[in-house]
Amino acid sequence: MENTTSIFLKDTSTNGTYLNWEKLKKNSAAVKVCHGDIISFSAPPHNEVAFAFVYREVHLSNPVPDNAVAKRKAEDFVSENKRLKGLGIGAPEGPISLDDFRSLQKSNSELRKQLESQVVIIDTLRSDNRTAVERHESELKSAKESITKCFHDQVEGLQQTV
């Protein structure tokens, strides 16, 4: 049977505590923290000055006896060192550092700006195209009227000549 522990978070700070981008009310009841929840202190996680952490529940697939020493792989040390810089995110593939998290946020922000810019360009091109089509239709109508008038004038001239 699996031993489970519940983790709770309560804000008693002077600068604020955030759970999943929502500020906890000072001295309110403790809130249960679940796998994948983002915890941030003093500022929302997306803020550059924030210190954010992602709670990750880790379940051992092979229980280690009490008297045994768990062996660690080299990549465990790398992950731990990377995590010490910032944030350990509980992804199925393993932890992601705060640097990676902020890099992804920055990349998403840049992509969002590029997308917004492309949408503005598309709207401008559609508007320009609409204007060009209307101008073309107007010029075409004017040319048809001019040719029709000229043709009718020639027909009338020929009829008078005959």
Long-range contacts (C-beta under 8 A, 24 or more apart in sequence): 2-59, 6-32, 7-32, 7-33, 7-55, 8-32, 8-33, 9-33, 9-39, 13-41, 13-42, 15-41, 15-42, 15-43, 16-41, 16-42, 16-43, 17-41, 18-43, 18-44, 18-45, 18-50, 21-45, 21-46, 35-90, 36-90, 46-105, 48-102, 51-86, 51-98, 52-86, 52-87, 52-98, 52-101, 53-87, 53-88, 54-87, 54-88, 54-89, 54-90, 54-101, 55-90, 56-88, 56-89, 56-90, 56-95, 57-90, 58-90
